[in-house]
Amino acid sequence: VLFIIIVWLLGIVFFVGPVMILVVEPIERMVRLLGMLMKDPLGYANTKEYRHFMQEEEDFAEHSMWGKEVLDGMETKFLMNTLLRIGSLMKVGFGSAGVEIIRDNLDRD
């Protein structure tokens, strides 16, 4: 019984680490990016918070046990790039007048 418990605990430890790094942390970063987009849809890319966010992402890729190629191929990375493109399209499509409308609608929720 003790052997089974030890094997079970080791299995959990070895499973949780990669899940946290490959799934949970990228989703938390996406939520932070969405928060920045909600605060300032036009100027989010010029803020100190966004520059710090991008630096954290580069540091994460450098210090991870997985290579940058592996992390760039993850679906969460594709979703992050999609969010960045949506932000860019909002800048182009709505301009400064439409941003206030978007910001008001996002703040309601």
C-alpha positions in Angstrom: 0.0 0.0 0.0 2.8 2.4 0.9 4.5 1.6 -2.5 1.3 2.4 -4.4 0.9 5.7 -2.5 4.5 6.7 -3.3 4.2 5.8 -7.0 0.9 7.7 -7.1 2.5 10.8 -5.6 5.5 10.7 -7.9 3.1 10.3 -10.8 1.2 13.4 -9.7 4.4 15.4 -9.3 5.8 14.5 -12.7 2.4 15.2 -14.4 1.6 18.5 -12.7 4.9 20.3 -13.5 4.5 20.1 -17.3 0.8 20.8 -17.1 1.5 24.0 -15.2 4.2 25.1 -17.5 2.6 24.2 -20.8 -1.1 24.9 -20.1 -1.9 26.9 -17.0 0.8 29.6 -17.2 0.1 30.4 -20.9 -3.6 30.7 -20.1 -2.9 33.0 -17.2 -0.8 35.1 -19.6 -3.6 35.2 -22.1 -6.0 36.5 -19.4 -3.4 39.2 -18.5 -3.2 40.2 -22.2 -7.0 40.4 -22.4 -7.0 42.6 -19.4 -4.5 45.0 -21.1 -6.7 45.0 -24.2 -9.7 45.8 -22.2 -8.0 48.7 -20.4 -6.6 50.4 -23.6 -7.5 48.7 -26.9 -5.5 51.2 -28.9 -2.4 51.9 -26.8 -1.9 48.6 -24.9 1.3 47.9 -26.9 2.9 51.2 -25.8 2.4 50.6 -22.1 5.1 49.6 -19.6 2.9 46.7 -18.5 2.9 45.3 -22.0 6.6 45.6 -22.5 7.1 43.8 -19.1 4.6 41.2 -20.2 6.6 40.5 -23.4 9.9 40.4 -21.6 8.4 37.8 -19.2 7.3 35.7 -22.1 10.8 35.8 -23.6 12.4 34.9 -20.2 9.9 32.1 -19.8 10.9 30.6 -23.2 14.6 30.9 -22.4 14.5 29.3 -19.0 12.0 26.5 -19.7 13.2 23.0 -20.1 11.4 22.9 -23.4 12.9 24.6 -26.4 11.5 27.7 -27.9 10.4 25.7 -31.0 8.2 23.5 -28.8 6.7 26.4 -26.9 6.0 28.3 -30.2 4.2 25.3 -31.6 1.8 25.1 -28.7 -1.9 25.9 -29.3 -1.8 28.4 -26.4 0.9 30.3 -28.4 -1.4 30.4 -31.4 -4.2 31.7 -29.3 -2.0 34.4 -27.9 -0.9 35.5 -31.4 -4.6 35.5 -32.4 -5.4 37.9 -29.4 -2.6 40.2 -30.5 -3.9 40.2 -34.1 -7.4 41.0 -32.8 -6.0 43.9 -30.9 -4.2 45.2 -34.0 -7.4 44.8 -36.1 -9.4 46.7 -33.5 -6.8 49.6 -33.8 -7.2 49.7 -37.6 -10.9 48.9 -37.9 -12.4 51.1 -35.2 -9.9 53.9 -34.7 -10.0 56.2 -31.7 -13.8 56.8 -31.8 -14.7 53.2 -31.9 -12.3 52.3 -29.1 -14.4 54.2 -26.5 -17.4 52.1 -27.5 -15.5 48.9 -27.3 -14.0 49.9 -23.9 -17.4 50.7 -22.5 -18.8 47.4 -23.7 -15.9 45.4 -22.3 -16.1 47.2 -18.9 -19.8 46.3 -18.5 -19.0 42.7 -17.9 
